[in-house]
Structures are given as structure tokens and as C-alpha cells.
Amino acid sequence: MIDHAHDLASVRDATDRLLTGVGKLDNASVTESSRLPGWIRGHVLAHLARNADALVNVLEGRPMYVSGEARDADIERDAPRPLDAHLADVRESAARFQDVSAAPADWSRTVELRNGITDSASRVPFRRWAEVELHHVDLGIGYELEDLPAEFTERETGFLAARFTGHPDVPPARLSDGTRAWSTGREGGGPEVTVTGPPADLLGWLAGRREGSALSVQGGPLPSLPPL
């Protein structure tokens, strides 16, 4: 059972952590490279703000973005702004998302995201939580995968494992962090690979943030995962 109210509170906490961390930067730091290829930190912050507004659109029944081109153009437009502008935009867009989410609604309804993907409205807060947490790491300002809340790491690992389940290009795999286990990859096609490692490294590999060198693999090579 997804508890959207709990996840909204987690989004608030994650946003506060991000704003505190980003608030220690200066204008020059915002123009430095992030950990995402081709993006400075300003791109990451602009994306976070525009994603909050996009999820408002989703919850209110509008297209998430006008188009992929418009999404990219908005991020490029906003990336060069000074630190204060980024902080205000992230804070204000996050507040808009919380305000819309606080309105009475049928959280069991189906909503449409990008590229025709649909999901339960109740999962939208968790999707936003993932955006904030992972992109906080992407900023490269001292917040690492090991700093993520344990609940988030476990749930996002399960979410990503489910996302790759049935994917024809991912071999069958059993994933374990030493305590919990998940299955992923195509079904009924070849021997199963077992991938084991610390929670942060397992999530980092699934999320495309680490290459998987800290993981142990049995039954074959570490699977190559398609981009998210």
C-alpha cells in the first residue's frame, strides 16, 4: 500500500536538505559541472524546479510537458541563473507541488507521465522524492548515495528492479543487498545472474550513478542496463 501523505512529507524533508546544501554554494559553483554529463549544477537545479511544475500538471490532468523540446529549452534557459534565483525557483515550485498535492483528490486514479507512461496518482509523490534525492547526489556537493534515507534506498531499488523486469535486453538477475532480495530482467531467458552488494552501490548501479565495481556477481558478467 502506497502512503502518499507519508511520501509527501518525505519530499518536503528531502527538499529542505537539498536547499540547505545548495544554499552553501555561490554563483560560481552553480556554473560548475555536475555529475550528469553535459550539465552544470544550474541545469540540475532548473530541471528540479521544472519537474515539480510538470508533476503539478500531471496531478491536475494536463500533459506533463508541452513537448520534449520545450522541456529541454526551459532547462537550458534557466540553467545560467544566479544562485538566489535557483533557490527561489526550487523552493517555490516545490511549494506549488505540495499545495496541489494537499487538495482533496482521488489518489487511486491513473495519471499520465511522459512518453505515454501511466501510473497511480498515489505514486507521484514517491517519483518526486526520487527526483529530489538522486539529483541532490548528482549535484556533487557532498551528499552521496550512502546519505540517502534507508527507506528511500530500499524502495527505489525495488522500483528500479521492477522497471527492468521483463526487459528483453537485461538478463535474468537476482539482486541482494545482503538483507533483501529482488528479481529483475527478462523472464524465462537464460541462466540467472546473482548481483550482491551494499545498498548504496546496488541502487547506484540500477540508477546509472555507479558502474557497479563494488558489486559481486555470480553466474555471469554484471548485466548492462539501458538508460533510464
trRosetta pair geometry for C-beta under 8 A, 3 or more apart (Angstrom, degrees):
i j d omega theta_ij theta_ji phi_ij phi_ji
2 7 7.2 -12 179 -22 92 136
2 120 7.0 149 37 93 149 136
2 122 4.4 128 92 135 127 117
2 123 5.8 -77 -140 -78 167 68
2 126 6.9 -94 -151 -21 118 133
3 6 3.8 39 112 16 118 118
3 7 6.5 150 92 -16 67 85
4 7 5.5 -56 -146 40 37 112
4 8 6.2 43 153 -25 68 101
4 101 7.5 -148 157 -169 113 111
4 107 5.3 -136 3 -152 152 144
4 121 7.6 0 -97 122 153 76
4 122 4.5 -117 -55 -149 118 72
4 123 7.9 -89 -93 -51 97 21
4 124 7.6 29 -133 52 117 78
4 125 5.0 126 -157 15 77 133
4 126 8.0 -99 -115 -24 63 85
5 8 5.7 -48 -147 31 32 113
5 9 6.8 33 152 -16 61 101
6 9 5.8 -56 -156 35 33 111
6 10 6.5 32 147 -18 65 106
7 10 5.3 -52 -148 37 38 115
7 11 6.4 46 150 -24 67 98
7 125 3.7 126 110 112 115 119
7 126 4.7 -72 -143 -64 146 70
7 129 5.7 -107 -169 -30 91 137
8 11 5.4 -45 -149 30 35 115
8 12 6.8 40 150 -20 63 99
8 98 6.6 118 -171 -125 109 80
8 101 5.4 173 -112 133 133 144
8 102 7.9 141 178 -69 159 71
8 125 4.7 -77 -65 -133 67 144
9 12 5.6 -48 -154 31 36 114
9 13 6.6 34 150 -17 65 103
10 13 5.6 -51 -148 37 36 111
10 14 6.2 34 154 -18 67 107
10 125 7.7 107 55 152 96 109
10 129 5.2 17 109 -116 110 134
10 149 7.4 -110 -149 40 113 159
10 151 7.7 -110 -115 91 144 127
10 152 7.1 161 178 -73 136 107
11 14 5.8 -56 -144 39 30 109
11 15 6.1 31 156 -20 65 108
11 94 7.6 -175 149 -156 103 102
11 97 7.6 -98 146 114 147 129
11 98 7.5 -174 97 -82 122 93
11 125 5.7 -113 -28 -167 133 88
11 128 5.2 21 -118 106 134 112
11 129 4.9 -106 -80 -80 78 78
11 132 6.3 126 -146 8 71 148
12 15 5.8 -57 -147 37 27 110
12 16 6.4 29 154 -20 63 105
12 94 7.8 126 -110 164 57 118
12 98 6.6 62 -79 -97 100 136
13 16 5.7 -54 -151 34 30 112
13 17 6.6 31 152 -19 64 103
14 17 5.7 -52 -152 34 34 112
14 18 6.4 33 151 -19 65 106
14 129 5.9 124 9 -146 154 73
14 132 4.3 111 126 111 123 131
14 133 5.3 -69 -146 -66 137 80
14 136 7.1 -135 -179 -25 93 144
14 152 7.9 97 -81 -82 131 155
15 18 5.6 -54 -148 37 33 112
15 19 6.2 30 156 -17 67 106
15 90 7.3 179 -157 155 99 101
15 91 7.8 128 164 -109 117 53
15 94 4.8 117 -146 -145 155 154
15 132 5.6 -75 -73 -140 67 148
16 19 5.9 -55 -143 39 30 108
16 20 6.3 32 156 -21 64 106
17 20 5.8 -56 -150 35 29 112
17 21 6.4 24 155 -15 64 108
17 136 6.8 23 107 -135 104 158
17 143 7.3 113 148 -114 113 145
18 21 5.8 -60 -150 39 30 108
18 22 6.0 21 158 -12 68 111
18 48 7.6 -159 157 -164 157 163
18 90 7.2 -115 114 164 121 145
18 132 5.8 -116 -29 -172 146 95
18 135 7.9 30 -124 91 139 89
18 136 4.6 -115 -100 -97 99 113
18 139 8.0 131 -147 -8 93 148
18 143 7.8 -76 -100 7 63 170
19 22 5.9 -55 -136 44 30 106
19 23 5.9 41 158 -32 63 109
19 87 6.4 95 -145 -146 92 89
19 90 6.4 -179 -89 104 94 125
19 91 6.1 69 -109 -78 141 95
20 23 5.7 -54 -148 29 25 118
20 24 7.4 27 154 -23 56 100
21 24 6.2 -58 -167 22 35 109
21 136 6.8 91 51 -158 150 103
21 139 7.4 128 121 84 126 149
21 141 5.3 127 164 105 112 129
21 142 6.8 -160 -146 61 117 101
21 143 5.7 -39 -108 -33 165 125
22 25 5.6 -40 -168 9 51 117
22 45 6.8 110 -135 -99 149 124
22 83 7.5 176 159 -156 92 97
22 86 7.1 -112 166 115 138 118
22 87 6.3 176 111 -91 118 89
22 90 7.4 65 58 36 162 161
22 139 7.0 -93 -86 -154 92 163
22 141 7.0 134 -86 41 53 173
23 87 6.3 75 -89 -113 80 137
24 141 7.6 143 68 175 107 126
25 29 3.9 -132 -163 83 103 139
25 30 6.0 113 135 -54 138 76
25 41 7.4 -152 -141 126 166 161
25 83 5.8 -171 94 -118 99 133
25 141 6.7 -70 -67 -122 111 138
26 29 5.2 100 49 4 62 104
26 30 7.6 -119 100 -10 36 88
26 83 6.3 -107 -169 -31 23 150
27 30 5.8 -52 -157 25 36 114
27 31 7.3 25 152 -12 64 104
27 82 4.9 -34 -115 -141 110 85
27 83 5.2 -115 -82 -13 57 100
28 31 6.1 -65 -161 36 38 106
28 32 7.1 49 144 -36 67 99
29 32 5.5 -43 -156 11 43 119
29 41 6.6 -5 141 33 72 155
29 83 7.6 41 60 -82 94 123
29 141 7.8 73 169 -105 129 112
30 40 7.1 68 148 144 53 113
30 41 5.1 -119 -148 83 45 113
30 42 4.8 71 162 -64 95 91
30 45 7.2 -40 -145 10 104 144
30 81 7.8 -71 145 85 149 58
30 82 7.1 132 45 -158 155 33
30 83 5.2 -165 -40 -78 137 77
30 86 6.3 179 -133 -3 139 153
31 40 5.4 -27 -164 -172 36 150
31 41 7.4 -44 -12 40 10 93
31 42 6.3 11 -90 -17 47 123
31 80 7.3 34 -102 -133 98 65
32 40 6.2 136 79 -151 22 94
32 41 6.0 28 65 -7 72 111
33 39 7.5 103 -154 87 63 47
33 40 5.8 -77 -98 -108 34 60
33 41 7.7 84 125 -31 12 74
33 140 7.8 14 106 37 69 151
34 39 4.9 -30 43 103 119 94
34 40 6.1 109 -13 174 87 19
34 41 4.9 133 -69 -80 97 54
34 43 6.7 -119 7 58 134 100
34 44 4.9 121 -95 -29 164 130
34 138 5.4 35 167 149 119 85
34 139 5.7 -60 -130 -121 104 34
34 140 5.9 168 -153 8 53 109
35 137 7.4 -51 41 131 147 72
35 138 4.8 -134 55 -153 102 57
35 139 7.5 -9 7 36 96 10
35 140 4.8 140 -40 -52 98 110
35 209 7.5 44 130 -144 137 88
36 39 4.2 4 87 41 108 126
36 43 7.3 -120 76 94 126 124
36 44 6.5 143 17 -77 130 104
36 138 5.2 21 -35 -168 101 124
38 43 7.9 1 117 21 69 176
39 43 3.6 -120 -155 75 96 144
39 44 5.9 104 146 -47 130 79
39 47 8.0 -19 -146 -17 145 133
39 79 7.7 -130 -153 -127 78 136
39 138 8.0 10 87 158 133 121
40 43 5.4 115 53 -2 60 96
40 44 7.8 -121 105 1 42 87
40 79 6.2 110 58 178 104 116
41 44 5.5 -52 -156 34 44 113
41 45 6.3 39 150 -16 73 105
41 139 5.4 59 -131 -144 101 83
41 140 7.6 -113 -85 45 104 92
41 141 7.7 69 -121 -50 137 114
42 45 5.8 -55 -144 40 34 109
42 46 6.1 35 157 -19 67 107
42 78 7.3 -164 166 122 95 66
42 79 3.8 103 118 -174 106 65
42 80 6.0 88 144 -73 164 21
42 81 6.5 156 -150 42 120 66
42 86 6.5 -121 -128 -83 72 138
43 46 5.8 -57 -145 39 28 110
43 47 6.2 31 155 -21 64 107
43 75 5.8 51 -151 167 76 107
43 76 7.7 5 -112 -89 96 45
43 79 4.4 3 -74 -114 61 125
44 47 5.8 -55 -150 35 28 112
44 48 6.5 31 152 -22 63 104
44 135 5.2 165 -171 -172 105 106
44 138 5.5 -178 -122 104 140 115
44 139 5.6 -162 96 -83 157 77
45 48 5.7 -50 -149 31 33 113
45 49 6.7 31 155 -16 64 103
45 78 8.0 -125 98 130 84 110
45 79 7.8 129 57 -123 86 57
45 86 4.3 22 140 -163 148 123
45 89 7.5 98 151 75 98 115
45 90 5.9 -76 -165 -58 90 123
45 139 7.8 60 -54 -100 85 116
46 49 5.9 -56 -152 37 33 109
46 50 6.2 21 156 -10 68 111
46 74 7.2 -179 164 131 112 75
46 75 4.7 133 111 -143 120 62
46 77 7.8 163 -158 70 146 62
46 78 3.6 148 -127 93 123 114
46 79 4.9 -85 -4 -72 145 59
46 81 7.5 126 -78 20 107 113
46 86 7.1 -78 -60 -120 65 96
46 89 7.5 3 -113 109 55 150
47 50 6.0 -62 -142 45 29 103
47 51 5.9 35 157 -26 67 109
47 75 5.2 22 -73 -117 76 123
47 135 6.9 -152 87 -129 116 150
48 51 5.7 -53 -144 33 26 114
48 52 6.8 32 155 -22 60 100
48 90 5.6 17 103 -119 118 103
48 93 7.8 144 124 81 70 136
48 131 6.5 149 -122 148 75 108
48 132 6.7 85 -143 -102 117 64
48 135 5.6 -174 -75 102 109 155
49 52 5.9 -53 -158 27 32 111
49 53 6.9 23 150 -9 64 105
49 78 7.1 -113 60 149 133 161
49 86 7.6 -139 -33 -154 134 62
49 89 4.2 -4 -119 140 156 103
49 90 5.0 -99 -75 -84 93 53
49 92 7.9 31 -142 63 109 80
49 93 4.3 131 -157 13 72 155
50 53 5.6 -54 -151 41 40 110
50 54 6.1 46 148 -25 68 105
50 71 6.9 141 142 -149 138 74
50 74 5.2 124 -110 118 148 131
50 75 6.3 -104 19 -72 150 78
50 78 7.3 172 -42 25 115 151
50 93 7.4 -69 -59 -141 22 161
51 54 5.3 -51 -144 35 35 116
51 55 6.4 33 156 -18 66 102
51 128 7.4 157 133 -123 108 78
51 131 5.3 -160 130 -167 155 158
52 55 6.0 -56 -151 36 30 107
52 56 6.8 38 146 -22 61 100
52 90 7.7 122 -6 -149 143 52
52 93 3.9 121 76 143 133 103
52 94 5.4 -95 -123 -79 157 46
52 96 6.6 112 140 65 110 98
52 97 4.4 -98 -167 -40 94 129
52 128 6.9 72 -105 -139 69 120
53 56 5.3 -45 -154 28 39 118
53 57 6.8 45 147 -20 64 97
53 93 5.3 -71 -43 -145 87 112
53 96 6.6 23 -96 88 70 142
53 97 7.7 -104 -67 -61 32 92
54 57 5.5 -47 -159 30 38 116
54 58 6.7 42 144 -22 65 100
54 64 4.7 42 -180 180 101 79
54 65 5.6 -18 -122 -63 119 79
54 71 7.5 31 -85 -114 138 111
55 58 5.1 -40 -147 30 44 118
55 59 6.4 41 154 -16 67 101
55 64 7.4 12 -78 -137 40 94
55 97 5.8 35 83 -124 113 115
55 124 5.8 143 -162 -176 112 112
55 127 7.2 173 -110 92 130 113
55 128 5.6 -18 -56 -76 177 113
56 59 6.0 -58 -148 39 31 106
56 60 6.2 12 157 -4 66 115
56 96 5.6 -26 -78 134 147 106
56 97 5.6 -115 -62 -95 91 63
56 100 5.0 136 -133 0 86 161
57 60 6.0 -72 -144 49 26 99
57 62 4.1 -82 -164 77 87 104
57 63 6.4 -28 157 84 131 38
57 64 5.5 145 88 -125 122 30
57 65 7.6 144 63 -58 159 34
58 61 8.0 54 175 -55 25 18
58 62 7.5 -82 -61 62 23 63
58 64 5.2 18 -66 -94 97 85
58 111 5.1 79 171 163 93 132
58 112 7.0 -148 -137 73 87 49
58 113 6.1 7 -115 -97 136 62
58 124 6.2 176 105 -121 132 136
59 100 5.3 125 88 141 139 123
59 101 6.6 -98 -124 -82 167 66
59 105 7.2 -28 -175 -137 101 170
59 111 6.8 -30 -91 -114 40 155
59 121 6.5 95 -120 -146 77 108
59 124 6.3 168 -72 117 98 171
60 100 6.5 -77 -51 -152 102 133
61 111 7.7 -116 -92 -127 51 92
63 66 6.6 105 93 -96 128 29
63 112 7.7 -42 -118 98 53 115
64 112 7.3 -126 -30 113 100 74
64 113 5.5 43 -56 -161 148 47
64 114 5.2 -88 65 -63 148 70
65 68 6.7 91 99 -78 140 35
65 70 6.0 173 170 78 99 103
65 71 4.3 -18 -149 -63 153 111
65 114 6.6 18 17 -99 108 101
66 70 4.2 5 67 47 109 163
66 71 7.7 -179 45 -43 72 71
67 70 4.6 98 51 5 80 100
67 71 7.0 -137 94 -6 45 84
68 71 5.5 -50 -150 32 35 115
68 72 6.4 30 155 -15 66 105
68 114 7.8 87 -85 -155 89 120
69 72 5.9 -56 -149 38 31 108
69 73 6.2 31 153 -20 66 109
70 73 5.6 -55 -143 38 32 112
70 74 6.3 36 157 -24 65 103
71 74 6.0 -57 -154 31 27 110
71 75 6.8 22 153 -15 62 106
72 75 5.8 -57 -153 36 34 110
72 76 6.3 31 152 -16 68 107
73 76 5.7 -55 -145 39 33 110
73 77 6.1 38 154 -24 66 107
74 77 5.6 -54 -147 34 29 115
74 78 6.3 10 161 -7 65 112
75 78 6.3 -67 -144 44 27 99
75 79 6.1 45 158 -47 65 102
76 79 5.9 -38 -142 6 27 119
78 81 5.7 -30 -173 -10 61 121
78 86 7.8 120 161 -98 100 78
78 89 7.0 165 -164 180 134 175
81 85 3.9 -96 164 85 127 136
81 86 5.7 155 90 -50 111 80
81 89 7.7 78 81 -8 159 140
82 85 5.3 95 61 9 71 103
82 86 7.4 -138 103 -4 37 91
83 86 5.7 -61 -152 37 34 110
83 87 6.2 31 156 -19 70 107
84 87 5.7 -54 -146 36 32 111
84 88 6.3 30 157 -17 65 107
85 88 5.9 -55 -146 38 30 109
85 89 6.2 28 156 -19 64 110
86 89 5.8 -60 -146 38 29 110
86 90 6.2 25 160 -16 67 107
87 90 6.1 -56 -145 38 27 106
87 91 6.1 23 158 -15 64 113
88 91 5.8 -61 -146 42 27 110
88 92 5.9 17 162 -13 67 114
89 92 6.1 -57 -136 42 25 103
89 93 5.9 20 166 -13 64 112
90 93 6.2 -59 -139 41 23 105
90 94 6.1 26 158 -21 60 112
91 94 5.9 -61 -151 36 24 112
91 95 6.5 25 153 -20 62 106
92 95 5.6 -51 -149 33 34 113
92 96 6.7 37 151 -20 64 100
93 96 5.5 -47 -151 32 37 114
93 97 6.6 40 150 -19 64 101
94 97 5.7 -52 -153 34 34 113
94 98 6.5 32 151 -16 66 105
95 98 5.7 -54 -147 38 34 110
95 99 6.2 37 154 -23 67 105
96 99 5.7 -53 -145 34 31 113
96 100 6.4 27 158 -14 65 105
97 100 6.1 -58 -149 38 28 106
97 101 6.1 24 155 -16 64 114
97 128 6.5 145 175 -133 150 158
98 101 5.6 -61 -144 42 30 111
98 102 6.2 34 156 -28 65 107
99 102 5.8 -55 -150 28 29 113
99 103 7.4 40 150 -33 59 94
100 103 6.0 -42 -164 9 39 115
101 124 7.8 -156 -105 97 111 117
101 125 6.4 90 -140 -79 146 107
105 109 7.6 -88 162 17 94 123
105 121 6.8 -113 134 144 125 155
106 109 4.5 81 102 -30 106 107
106 121 7.2 102 101 37 62 147
107 120 7.4 50 155 162 67 98
107 121 5.0 -133 -150 92 49 108
107 122 4.3 77 161 -76 103 88
108 120 6.4 -43 -151 -151 40 110
108 121 7.2 -7 34 39 9 100
108 122 6.6 11 -84 -26 42 119
109 120 7.4 130 78 -152 33 62
109 121 5.1 34 64 -12 81 125
110 118 5.3 18 179 178 109 119
110 119 7.2 160 -149 84 70 20
110 120 6.4 -56 -100 -97 55 46
110 121 7.4 -145 -104 -28 8 79
111 118 6.8 165 83 -151 36 72
111 119 6.3 -26 61 66 82 70
111 120 7.5 52 17 165 86 14
111 121 4.9 93 -20 -81 120 76
111 124 6.6 5 54 -60 149 125
112 116 7.0 -44 -157 -143 109 32
112 117 7.2 132 -161 78 61 46
112 118 5.3 -38 -100 -96 62 79
113 117 4.4 -31 62 80 106 100
113 118 7.0 178 12 -92 81 24
113 119 6.3 27 -20 10 119 109
113 127 7.8 -124 -103 -168 142 168
114 117 6.2 17 68 26 54 109
119 123 4.9 -88 159 64 122 129
119 124 7.1 145 96 -62 121 71
119 127 7.5 111 86 -45 164 139
120 123 4.9 93 68 -2 86 100
121 124 5.6 -29 -166 -5 49 119
122 125 7.6 -44 179 21 42 99
123 126 5.3 -55 -165 41 61 113
123 127 6.1 67 139 -27 81 100
124 127 5.4 -52 -147 34 36 115
124 128 6.5 36 154 -18 67 101
125 128 5.6 -54 -150 37 35 111
125 129 6.4 42 150 -25 67 102
126 129 5.2 -47 -148 31 38 117
126 130 6.5 41 152 -21 66 99
126 155 6.9 -101 -154 141 128 137
126 159 7.6 -179 141 -80 127 149
127 130 5.8 -50 -153 32 33 112
127 131 6.8 38 148 -21 62 101
128 131 5.5 -49 -152 31 38 115
128 132 6.5 33 154 -16 68 104
129 132 6.0 -59 -151 37 30 107
129 133 6.2 21 158 -13 67 112
129 152 6.5 -138 147 -120 120 115
130 133 6.1 -59 -139 42 29 105
130 134 5.8 12 171 -6 68 115
130 152 7.6 166 -90 -166 63 106
130 156 5.6 137 -110 -110 108 118
130 159 7.4 -98 -79 77 146 158
131 134 6.7 -66 -138 44 18 98
131 135 5.9 2 171 -3 59 121
132 135 6.5 -68 -139 46 18 100
132 136 6.2 29 158 -30 60 107
133 136 5.8 -54 -154 26 26 115
133 137 7.1 24 151 -13 60 101
133 148 5.5 71 -176 -125 125 106
133 149 7.7 -92 -116 21 138 88
133 152 5.7 167 -87 165 171 153
133 156 7.7 -129 79 -50 140 153
134 137 5.7 -51 -159 34 38 112
134 138 6.4 42 143 -23 67 105
134 156 7.8 163 -56 -156 114 157
134 207 6.0 -141 -127 -176 134 146
134 209 7.1 -142 -156 -57 99 138
135 138 4.8 -44 -142 34 45 120
135 139 6.8 63 154 -35 64 88
136 139 6.0 -40 -163 11 33 116
136 141 8.0 -82 -178 46 67 104
136 143 4.8 -42 144 97 102 147
137 140 7.9 42 161 -61 45 45
137 143 5.8 -111 -87 107 53 88
137 144 6.2 73 -129 -140 98 25
137 145 5.8 47 -123 -62 149 64
137 147 8.0 168 -89 52 94 104
137 148 7.5 -31 -56 -58 124 107
137 209 6.5 16 118 -146 136 151
138 209 7.5 -112 -79 -115 80 113
139 143 7.2 39 55 43 107 108
143 147 5.2 -112 -159 71 67 148
144 147 5.1 105 55 -1 64 101
144 200 7.4 31 137 -161 94 142
145 148 5.8 -27 -165 -5 45 116
145 153 7.6 98 177 -109 83 114
145 200 3.9 127 120 -163 106 100
145 201 7.6 127 104 -62 146 35
145 203 6.1 175 -165 82 123 113
145 204 5.0 -57 -82 -67 169 107
145 209 6.5 149 -67 106 128 143
145 210 7.4 -64 -11 -29 158 124
146 200 4.6 -31 -76 -78 62 161
148 152 5.2 -109 169 82 105 120
148 153 5.0 123 102 -60 121 97
148 200 7.1 149 30 -108 109 90
148 203 7.5 -87 53 94 155 162
149 152 4.4 86 67 7 93 105
149 153 7.0 -163 91 -9 47 85
150 153 5.7 -54 -147 35 34 112
150 154 6.4 31 158 -17 67 106
150 199 7.3 31 -137 123 75 169
151 154 6.1 -59 -151 37 29 108
151 155 6.2 17 158 -11 66 112
152 155 6.0 -64 -144 43 29 104
152 156 5.8 21 164 -14 69 113
153 156 6.2 -59 -138 41 23 104
153 157 6.2 28 159 -22 60 109
153 199 4.9 67 147 158 137 121
153 200 6.7 -58 -133 -82 139 56
153 203 5.3 -102 -153 -44 83 153
154 157 5.9 -57 -151 33 26 113
154 158 6.6 22 154 -13 62 108
154 177 8.0 -108 -104 23 77 153
154 180 6.4 79 -140 23 105 163
154 199 7.1 -45 -71 -143 66 129
155 158 5.7 -56 -151 39 33 110
155 159 6.2 37 150 -23 67 106
156 159 5.2 -48 -142 35 37 116
156 160 6.2 32 159 -15 67 104
156 203 6.0 58 95 -139 110 119
156 206 8.0 157 134 92 85 129
156 207 7.2 9 150 -68 122 123
157 160 6.2 -58 -146 40 27 104
157 161 6.2 29 154 -21 63 108
157 175 7.3 -154 175 125 110 140
157 177 7.2 -19 -163 -40 173 128
157 180 7.9 118 93 93 138 129
157 182 6.5 -171 139 -10 95 150
157 199 7.0 -98 -47 -155 147 81
157 202 5.9 33 -126 116 128 111
157 203 5.0 -87 -76 -87 92 86
157 206 6.3 124 -131 30 63 157
158 161 5.6 -52 -142 36 30 113
158 162 6.3 30 157 -18 64 106
158 182 5.7 -166 -109 -98 63 136
159 162 5.9 -60 -155 37 27 109
159 163 6.4 32 147 -27 63 106
160 163 5.2 -46 -146 28 38 118
160 164 6.7 23 159 -8 66 103
160 184 8.0 -9 121 -106 67 148
160 203 7.5 125 26 -140 144 65
160 206 4.1 112 118 156 145 125
160 207 6.2 -101 -88 -69 158 69
160 228 7.8 -58 -127 -99 105 120
161 164 6.4 -66 -153 43 30 98
161 165 6.6 48 146 -44 63 98
161 175 5.9 -131 -104 33 127 141
161 182 3.9 -10 -178 147 175 140
161 183 7.0 112 169 73 120 28
161 184 4.2 -120 -161 -65 75 119
161 206 6.8 -54 -59 -128 65 145
162 165 5.3 -36 -150 5 38 122
162 182 7.9 -91 -44 -167 68 123
162 184 7.4 -100 -56 -104 20 92
163 228 7.7 25 135 -126 154 90
164 167 4.8 -60 -164 6 62 133
164 170 4.9 6 178 31 112 173
164 184 4.5 41 84 -177 106 118
164 185 6.2 -1 135 -65 103 43
164 206 7.6 -126 -9 -146 135 95
164 225 6.5 -62 -104 -137 144 103
164 226 7.8 161 -115 35 100 91
165 183 6.9 69 -107 110 111 79
165 184 5.1 -102 -72 -135 70 57
165 185 6.9 -9 -115 33 45 27
165 187 7.4 39 -179 -50 80 101
166 185 8.0 123 -9 127 18 24
166 186 6.2 48 -155 -119 23 50
166 187 5.9 -14 -96 -9 64 104
167 170 4.3 50 81 16 113 111
167 184 7.9 4 23 169 106 88
167 185 6.6 -74 54 -136 86 37
167 186 6.1 -96 78 -61 44 75
167 226 6.8 -141 -177 14 145 123
168 186 5.2 61 -117 -90 36 131
168 189 7.8 45 -142 22 64 169
169 186 7.7 124 22 -39 21 117
169 224 7.8 -62 151 87 101 91
169 226 5.9 79 79 -45 135 113
170 173 7.1 -72 160 2 98 116
170 184 6.5 -47 135 137 138 96
170 185 4.1 -131 122 -117 93 73
170 186 6.1 152 71 -19 66 77
170 223 5.5 64 -153 172 75 142
170 224 8.0 -138 -106 76 68 51
170 225 6.3 28 -103 -113 116 65
170 226 7.3 -96 -53 -2 102 91
171 185 5.2 -18 102 -158 29 144
171 186 6.8 -46 -126 33 25 95
171 189 7.3 -125 -135 99 62 96
171 190 5.7 -64 -145 84 102 134
171 191 8.0 8 176 74 123 57
171 192 7.9 163 145 -127 94 35
171 193 5.7 70 103 -2 121 118
171 220 6.8 -58 107 97 162 155
171 223 5.2 -152 37 -100 91 117
172 183 7.5 -16 -166 -169 82 97
172 184 7.9 160 -151 89 42 43
172 185 4.4 -175 -100 96 26 128
172 186 6.2 -80 -57 70 72 61
172 187 6.9 91 -94 -107 107 32
172 188 7.8 123 -65 -3 134 18
172 189 6.5 159 -29 62 104 68
172 190 6.2 179 17 76 103 81
172 191 7.3 -145 63 119 113 25
172 192 4.5 -69 116 -103 110 72
172 193 7.0 145 91 16 59 72
173 183 7.2 157 86 -156 51 53
173 184 5.3 -18 64 65 98 85
173 185 4.6 108 9 -17 84 133
173 192 6.4 150 -102 -166 23 75
173 193 4.6 -26 -108 68 84 91
173 194 7.2 156 -162 -90 69 22
173 195 5.7 10 -176 0 121 111
173 223 5.6 -95 -55 -12 141 139
174 181 6.2 -6 -180 -170 95 111
174 182 7.5 160 -160 82 51 42
174 183 5.7 -27 -104 -101 65 72
174 192 5.7 46 -16 165 98 123
174 193 7.4 -168 26 90 67 44
174 194 4.8 -18 66 -110 101 73
174 195 7.2 171 83 26 49 67
175 181 6.6 154 83 -157 52 58
175 182 4.6 -13 60 61 106 91
175 183 7.4 -177 17 -85 81 21
175 184 6.3 24 -13 8 119 113
175 195 5.1 -18 -109 71 71 100
175 196 7.6 160 -162 -82 46 44
175 202 6.2 120 -177 -159 114 124
175 206 7.8 29 -127 -66 161 124
176 179 7.8 161 -175 40 86 33
176 180 6.9 -178 -142 90 64 42
176 181 4.5 -19 -93 -100 91 82
176 182 7.7 177 -73 21 47 63
176 194 7.2 -5 10 -171 111 93
176 195 7.4 161 26 87 65 53
176 196 4.8 -14 70 -109 95 86
176 202 8.0 -131 87 -103 23 151
177 180 5.7 16 38 49 102 83
177 196 7.5 165 -94 -156 18 64
177 197 6.9 -38 -119 82 59 47
177 198 6.6 33 -154 -175 89 21
177 199 4.4 40 -148 -79 144 69
177 202 5.3 -108 -85 8 92 152
178 196 6.8 92 -62 -169 68 104
178 198 7.6 -4 -4 -99 124 42
185 193 7.8 98 -32 37 164 99
185 223 6.6 -130 -91 -105 123 167
186 189 4.6 -12 111 37 121 129
186 190 7.9 61 76 30 111 101
191 219 5.7 -146 134 -176 116 111
191 220 6.6 148 86 -34 110 125
192 219 6.2 -12 97 152 52 164
193 217 6.2 -11 -180 -165 109 97
193 218 7.1 158 -163 80 60 47
193 219 4.5 -168 -115 86 50 110
193 220 4.5 -83 -93 53 110 106
193 221 7.7 -48 -123 67 145 34
193 222 7.7 152 162 -116 146 29
193 223 6.2 166 58 -39 151 99
194 217 7.1 152 82 -155 56 46
194 218 4.5 -6 57 57 106 99
194 219 5.6 95 9 9 79 123
195 202 7.2 133 129 -124 106 95
195 205 7.7 -127 168 95 141 157
195 212 7.8 -50 -154 -154 126 123
195 215 5.5 3 -170 172 93 131
195 216 7.4 154 -155 80 44 50
195 217 5.5 -8 -103 -103 72 78
195 222 6.6 84 -109 -127 118 79
195 223 7.5 -82 -51 15 138 96
196 202 8.0 -44 -165 -83 25 119
196 215 6.7 148 73 -165 37 79
196 216 4.7 -21 65 62 93 100
196 217 7.9 -179 23 -76 69 35
196 218 7.8 19 3 2 108 102
197 201 4.4 -81 141 88 129 122
197 202 5.0 164 72 -58 96 85
197 205 7.7 84 55 -4 146 134
197 212 7.8 -168 -12 -153 163 70
197 214 5.6 109 -154 115 132 83
197 215 3.8 -81 -40 -110 141 69
197 216 6.2 159 -68 12 81 71
198 201 4.7 79 61 14 87 106
198 202 6.8 -160 87 -10 39 89
198 214 6.7 -33 26 135 104 127
199 202 5.8 -59 -144 37 28 110
199 203 6.2 22 162 -12 65 109
200 203 6.0 -58 -147 42 28 107
200 204 6.0 32 154 -24 64 111
201 204 5.4 -51 -141 36 31 116
201 205 6.4 33 158 -20 64 102
201 210 6.0 -91 -144 93 64 159
201 212 7.2 109 170 -126 96 44
201 214 4.2 -102 -130 81 153 122
201 215 5.8 -175 136 -60 120 82
202 205 6.1 -54 -153 33 28 109
202 206 6.5 22 153 -12 63 109
202 215 6.7 107 -87 -100 66 116
203 206 5.8 -60 -146 41 33 108
203 207 5.8 15 162 -6 70 116
203 209 7.8 1 121 43 75 121
204 207 6.1 -65 -137 48 24 100
204 209 4.3 -93 -152 79 76 98
204 210 3.3 40 135 8 122 116
204 212 7.9 -177 96 -72 92 55
205 208 7.9 37 179 -66 26 24
205 209 7.8 -79 -47 54 20 66
205 210 5.3 -57 -64 79 59 91
205 211 7.2 1 -111 129 83 12
205 212 4.1 67 -111 -82 126 92
205 215 6.1 -6 -41 -32 155 143
205 222 7.7 -98 -157 -174 141 127
205 225 7.3 125 156 0 78 139
206 225 6.8 159 -133 -102 43 171
207 228 6.9 -10 -152 -38 52 145
208 225 7.0 -131 -74 90 83 121
208 227 6.3 49 -95 -131 153 64
208 228 5.9 -129 -3 -6 132 104
210 213 7.5 -109 167 21 99 77
210 214 7.3 -27 160 22 141 107
212 215 4.7 -41 -170 21 82 124
212 222 4.9 147 126 -173 148 155
215 222 6.4 103 83 -110 125 127
217 220 7.0 -79 158 80 113 51
217 221 6.6 34 130 -169 154 24
217 222 4.9 -124 -68 -71 152 72
220 223 7.9 47 106 -62 115 73
